[in-house]
Amino acid sequence: MKKLLGIAGLLLVIAMITTVLSYDEGSGNYTFLSAYNLENLLRRLGMFGVLSIAAAFVIVTGGIDLSIGSVVCVAGCVLPWLLGTCGVPAWLALPLVLLLCATIGLWHGFLVVGLRLQPFVVTLCGLLLYRGLMRNFTGDQTMGFGDADSGLRWLATGKIPITDGFGLPVPLCVLIVVAIVTGVLWQRTVWGRHLFALGRNEEAARFAGVPTGRLTVLAYVACSLLAGLGGCLFVLDVNSAQASSFGSFYELYAIAGAVLGGVALRGGEGFVIGVVLGAALMQLLSNTINLVADSNQLEFAVVGAVILMGAAFDELLQRWLRFRGARRRS
């Protein structure tokens, strides 16, 4: 709980600083508080937040998924192909894309559990493999929806009116639904408790009768499924995708949001609300850089620094807890 309060407080402080620094003397307005900027910020939070929850599913088991950005690329290229080129109806195209992405997660789980390969190796190879396949599949051409009016774009570009001039972006609503379902699974089901037990100590969980192999596979399936959902939202937002760049480095944003939100890289610890706050902080930092520095050149540096600080803080916290426990026992 202290971690969540700390993240929420940091989020509030940065938002206040950004508001002050974004003051435009010409118009007399605070650019950060404009309806356009807030809607765009919340829309990006919705899409990147889904990816952070996807990464968290695997991280809490003690694993890692570096292929999230490439799975986003797969969804971003296949969905326009199905709708625009093949003429598949929207009600069928979206489930097919999600099924394809879930199959990728099933493949990852098989390699990690069945062949005992390291998750880092499996997903790093997946990062390269899926993007390479999509580049060959599309011929490095931009995949767009053409004249196909899928009706799905509302999921990414739509908004629910709240006040005059401001609406709640639909991707944020999608994130809320995903977060609620994930929170119930993690905190209110036996499956969720076993998932965290697996992350804390896989051997002990196995001896306790927890189906660790099955849980690991399901975690990778959930991760790729949500990454595919995020990819669909992204391509519906920008209306096109190019395999060479679409979704690049998105796995870093996803992991950074999860780690910043209190999900321990060693596994076995994390809260959904923390992941959402971590993703929000990442998007707020990106927005602050764009508004204050009028450039996004420092964005990757910020992502790297966040992951490093999150890992360092988690390690120092664990050392302090072990030290305090040892003193109590003595």
C-alpha positions as CSV (number, residue, x, y, z in Angstrom):
1,M,0.0,0.0,0.0
2,K,2.9,2.4,0.7
3,K,4.2,1.8,-2.8
4,L,0.9,2.7,-4.3
5,L,0.6,5.8,-2.3
6,G,4.1,6.8,-3.2
7,I,3.4,6.3,-7.0
8,A,0.1,8.2,-6.7
9,G,1.9,11.0,-4.9
10,L,4.7,11.2,-7.5
11,L,2.1,11.2,-10.2
12,L,0.3,14.1,-8.7
13,V,3.6,16.1,-8.1
14,I,4.7,15.6,-11.7
15,A,1.3,16.6,-13.0
16,M,1.4,19.8,-11.0
17,I,4.9,20.6,-12.2
18,T,4.0,19.9,-15.8
19,T,0.9,22.1,-15.5
20,V,3.0,25.1,-14.2
21,L,5.7,24.6,-16.8
22,S,3.3,24.3,-19.7
23,Y,1.9,27.8,-19.2
24,D,1.5,29.6,-22.5
25,E,2.0,33.3,-22.1
26,G,0.5,34.0,-25.6
27,S,-2.9,32.4,-24.9
28,G,-2.8,32.6,-21.1
29,N,-3.7,28.9,-20.8
30,Y,-2.0,25.9,-19.4
31,T,-1.4,23.6,-22.3
32,F,-1.3,20.5,-20.1
33,L,-4.8,21.1,-18.9
34,S,-6.3,21.5,-22.4
35,A,-9.0,19.1,-23.3
36,Y,-7.1,17.9,-26.4
37,N,-3.9,17.1,-24.4
38,L,-5.8,15.4,-21.5
39,E,-7.8,13.3,-24.0
40,N,-4.7,12.3,-25.8
41,L,-2.9,11.5,-22.6
42,L,-5.7,9.3,-21.3
43,R,-6.0,7.6,-24.7
44,R,-2.3,6.6,-24.7
45,L,-2.7,5.5,-21.1
46,G,-5.5,3.2,-22.1
47,M,-3.4,1.5,-24.8
48,F,-0.1,1.4,-23.0
49,G,-1.8,0.4,-19.8
50,V,-3.2,-2.8,-21.4
51,L,0.4,-3.6,-22.5
52,S,1.7,-3.1,-18.9
53,I,-0.9,-5.5,-17.5
54,A,0.1,-7.9,-20.2
55,A,3.8,-7.7,-19.1
56,A,2.7,-8.0,-15.5
57,F,1.1,-11.4,-16.0
58,V,4.4,-12.9,-16.9
59,I,6.6,-10.9,-14.5
60,V,4.6,-12.0,-11.5
61,T,5.6,-15.6,-12.4
62,G,9.2,-14.6,-12.3
63,G,9.5,-14.6,-16.1
64,I,9.8,-11.9,-18.8
65,D,8.3,-11.2,-22.2
66,L,10.4,-9.2,-24.6
67,S,8.2,-9.9,-27.6
68,I,5.3,-7.7,-26.7
69,G,6.2,-5.1,-29.2
70,S,6.4,-7.6,-32.0
71,V,3.1,-9.2,-31.0
72,V,1.6,-5.7,-31.2
73,C,3.2,-5.5,-34.7
74,V,1.5,-8.9,-35.6
75,A,-1.9,-7.6,-34.5
76,G,-1.3,-4.3,-36.2
77,C,-0.5,-5.9,-39.6
78,V,-2.9,-8.8,-39.6
79,L,-6.1,-6.8,-38.6
80,P,-5.9,-4.4,-41.6
81,W,-5.1,-7.3,-43.9
82,L,-8.2,-9.3,-42.7
83,L,-10.5,-6.2,-42.9
84,G,-9.1,-4.5,-46.0
85,T,-7.6,-7.1,-48.2
86,C,-9.6,-10.2,-47.3
87,G,-12.9,-8.5,-46.6
88,V,-13.4,-10.4,-43.4
89,P,-16.2,-8.8,-41.3
90,A,-15.2,-6.9,-38.2
91,W,-17.0,-9.2,-35.8
92,L,-14.8,-12.1,-37.0
93,A,-11.6,-10.3,-37.8
94,L,-10.9,-9.1,-34.2
95,P,-11.4,-12.5,-32.5
96,L,-9.2,-14.1,-35.2
97,V,-6.4,-11.7,-34.5
98,L,-6.7,-12.2,-30.7
99,L,-6.7,-15.9,-31.2
100,L,-3.5,-15.7,-33.3
101,C,-1.8,-13.7,-30.6
102,A,-3.0,-16.1,-27.8
103,T,-1.5,-18.9,-29.9
104,I,1.8,-17.1,-29.9
105,G,1.6,-17.0,-26.1
106,L,0.8,-20.7,-26.0
107,W,3.9,-21.3,-28.1
108,H,6.0,-19.3,-25.6
109,G,4.6,-21.3,-22.7
110,F,5.4,-24.6,-24.4
111,L,9.0,-23.6,-25.1
112,V,9.4,-22.3,-21.5
113,V,7.7,-25.2,-19.7
114,G,8.0,-28.1,-22.2
115,L,11.6,-27.5,-23.4
116,R,12.8,-25.7,-20.2
117,L,14.1,-22.8,-22.2
118,Q,14.8,-19.5,-20.5
119,P,12.0,-16.9,-21.0
120,F,14.5,-14.3,-21.9
121,V,15.8,-16.4,-24.8
122,V,12.4,-17.5,-26.0
123,T,10.8,-14.0,-26.1
124,L,13.9,-12.3,-27.4
125,C,13.9,-14.7,-30.3
126,G,10.2,-14.0,-30.6
127,L,10.8,-10.3,-30.8
128,L,13.0,-10.9,-33.9
129,L,11.0,-13.7,-35.4
130,Y,7.6,-12.2,-35.5
131,R,8.7,-8.8,-36.7
132,G,10.8,-10.4,-39.4
133,L,7.8,-12.6,-40.5
134,M,5.5,-9.5,-40.6
135,R,8.1,-7.6,-42.7
136,N,8.2,-10.5,-45.2
137,F,4.4,-11.0,-45.1
138,T,3.7,-7.3,-45.9
139,G,6.8,-6.7,-48.1
140,D,7.6,-3.8,-45.8
141,Q,4.5,-2.0,-47.2
142,T,2.2,0.0,-45.0
143,M,-0.9,-2.0,-44.1
144,G,-4.1,0.2,-44.0
145,F,-7.8,-0.4,-43.8
146,G,-8.4,1.0,-47.3
147,D,-12.1,1.6,-47.9
148,A,-13.2,-1.0,-45.3
149,D,-15.4,0.7,-42.8
150,S,-14.9,-1.7,-40.0
151,G,-16.7,0.2,-37.3
152,L,-13.9,-0.9,-35.0
153,R,-12.1,2.5,-35.0
154,W,-14.5,3.7,-32.3
155,L,-12.6,1.4,-29.9
156,A,-9.5,3.5,-30.4
157,T,-10.7,7.0,-31.4
158,G,-14.1,7.2,-29.8
159,K,-14.9,9.0,-26.6
160,I,-17.7,9.1,-24.0
161,P,-18.8,12.8,-23.5
162,I,-18.3,13.9,-19.9
163,T,-18.4,17.7,-20.2
164,D,-18.6,20.2,-23.0
165,G,-15.4,19.9,-24.9
166,F,-14.1,16.9,-23.0
167,G,-14.8,13.1,-23.3
168,L,-13.5,10.0,-21.8
169,P,-11.5,8.0,-24.4
170,V,-12.8,4.6,-25.1
171,P,-9.3,3.0,-24.8
172,L,-9.2,4.1,-21.2
173,C,-12.6,2.3,-20.6
174,V,-11.0,-0.8,-22.2
175,L,-8.1,-0.5,-19.8
176,I,-10.5,-0.2,-16.8
177,V,-12.4,-3.3,-17.9
178,V,-9.1,-5.3,-18.4
179,A,-7.8,-4.0,-15.0
180,I,-11.0,-5.0,-13.1
181,V,-11.0,-8.5,-14.7
182,T,-7.3,-8.9,-13.9
183,G,-7.7,-7.7,-10.4
184,V,-10.5,-10.2,-9.7
185,L,-8.4,-13.0,-11.2
186,W,-5.3,-12.0,-9.1
187,Q,-6.9,-11.3,-5.8
188,R,-10.2,-13.2,-5.7
189,T,-9.4,-16.6,-7.3
190,V,-7.3,-19.6,-6.5
191,W,-5.7,-19.3,-9.9
192,G,-4.4,-15.8,-8.9
193,R,-3.1,-16.9,-5.6
194,H,-1.3,-19.8,-7.2
195,L,0.1,-17.5,-9.8
196,F,1.8,-15.3,-7.1
197,A,2.9,-18.4,-5.2
198,L,4.6,-19.6,-8.4
199,G,6.5,-16.3,-8.7
200,R,7.6,-16.4,-5.1
201,N,9.0,-19.9,-5.1
202,E,8.3,-22.2,-8.0
203,E,9.7,-25.4,-6.3
204,A,7.7,-24.8,-3.1
205,A,4.6,-24.2,-5.1
206,R,5.1,-27.4,-7.1
207,F,5.5,-29.4,-3.8
208,A,2.3,-27.8,-2.5
209,G,0.4,-29.2,-5.5
210,V,0.2,-26.0,-7.6
211,P,0.2,-26.9,-11.3
212,T,3.1,-24.6,-12.0
213,G,3.6,-25.6,-15.7
214,R,0.0,-25.0,-16.6
215,L,0.0,-21.6,-14.8
216,T,3.1,-20.5,-16.6
217,V,1.6,-21.4,-20.0
218,L,-1.6,-19.5,-19.1
219,A,0.4,-16.5,-18.0
220,Y,2.1,-16.3,-21.4
221,V,-1.2,-16.8,-23.2
222,A,-2.7,-13.9,-21.2
223,C,0.3,-11.7,-21.9
224,S,0.2,-12.2,-25.7
225,L,-3.6,-12.0,-25.8
226,L,-3.5,-8.6,-24.1
227,A,-0.6,-7.5,-26.3
228,G,-2.7,-8.4,-29.3
229,L,-5.6,-6.4,-27.9
230,G,-3.2,-3.4,-27.4
231,G,-1.9,-3.8,-31.0
232,C,-5.5,-3.7,-32.4
233,L,-6.1,-0.5,-30.4
234,F,-2.9,1.1,-31.7
235,V,-3.5,0.3,-35.3
236,L,-7.1,1.4,-35.1
237,D,-5.9,4.6,-33.6
238,V,-3.4,5.5,-36.3
239,N,-5.3,3.7,-39.1
240,S,-2.2,1.9,-40.6
241,A,0.9,0.0,-39.6
242,Q,4.3,-0.7,-41.1
243,A,6.0,-3.8,-39.9
244,S,9.5,-2.3,-39.7
245,S,8.5,0.1,-37.0
246,F,5.0,-0.5,-35.7
247,G,5.2,-1.4,-32.0
248,S,9.0,-1.0,-31.7
249,F,10.2,-0.7,-28.1
250,Y,6.6,-1.0,-26.8
251,E,7.8,-4.0,-24.7
252,L,10.0,-1.5,-22.8
253,Y,7.1,0.8,-22.0
254,A,5.1,-2.2,-20.9
255,I,7.8,-3.5,-18.6
256,A,8.7,-0.1,-17.3
257,G,5.0,0.6,-16.4
258,A,4.7,-2.7,-14.6
259,V,8.0,-2.3,-12.7
260,L,7.3,1.3,-11.8
261,G,3.9,0.2,-10.6
262,G,5.4,-2.2,-8.0
263,V,5.6,-5.5,-9.9
264,A,8.8,-7.1,-8.6
265,L,11.1,-8.4,-11.4
266,R,11.9,-11.4,-9.3
267,G,8.2,-12.3,-9.3
268,G,5.5,-13.0,-6.7
269,E,4.5,-9.4,-6.0
270,G,2.3,-6.8,-7.7
271,F,-1.1,-5.0,-7.7
272,V,-3.2,-4.2,-10.8
273,I,-3.8,-0.6,-9.6
274,G,-0.1,-0.2,-9.2
275,V,0.5,-1.3,-12.8
276,V,-2.1,1.2,-14.0
277,L,-0.5,4.0,-12.0
278,G,2.9,3.0,-13.3
279,A,1.7,3.1,-16.9
280,A,0.1,6.5,-16.1
281,L,3.4,7.8,-14.7
282,M,5.2,6.6,-17.8
283,Q,2.8,8.4,-20.2
284,L,2.8,11.5,-18.0
285,L,6.6,11.7,-18.1
286,S,6.5,11.3,-21.9
287,N,3.9,14.0,-22.1
288,T,5.9,16.3,-19.9
289,I,9.0,15.9,-22.1
290,N,7.0,16.7,-25.2
291,L,5.4,19.8,-23.6
292,V,8.3,21.2,-21.7
293,A,11.3,20.3,-23.8
294,D,9.2,20.4,-27.1
295,S,11.0,17.2,-28.1
296,N,10.8,13.5,-27.5
297,Q,14.5,12.8,-27.8
298,L,14.9,12.1,-24.1
299,E,11.9,9.6,-24.0
300,F,14.0,6.4,-24.3
301,A,16.5,7.7,-21.8
302,V,13.6,8.2,-19.3
303,V,12.3,4.7,-20.0
304,G,15.7,3.2,-19.4
305,A,16.2,5.2,-16.2
306,V,12.8,4.2,-14.9
307,I,13.4,0.5,-15.3
308,L,16.9,0.8,-13.7
309,M,15.6,2.8,-10.7
310,G,12.6,0.4,-10.3
311,A,14.9,-2.7,-10.3
312,A,17.4,-1.0,-7.9
313,F,14.7,0.2,-5.5
314,D,13.2,-3.3,-5.4
315,E,16.5,-4.9,-4.6
316,L,17.4,-2.4,-1.9
317,L,13.9,-2.8,-0.4
318,Q,14.4,-6.6,-0.3
319,R,17.8,-6.3,1.3
320,W,16.4,-4.0,4.0
321,L,13.5,-6.4,4.7
322,R,15.9,-9.3,5.0
323,F,18.1,-7.3,7.3
324,R,15.2,-6.2,9.5
325,G,13.9,-9.8,9.6
326,A,17.3,-11.1,10.7
327,R,17.6,-8.5,13.5
328,R,14.1,-9.5,14.8
329,R,15.1,-13.2,14.8
330,S,18.3,-12.4,16.7
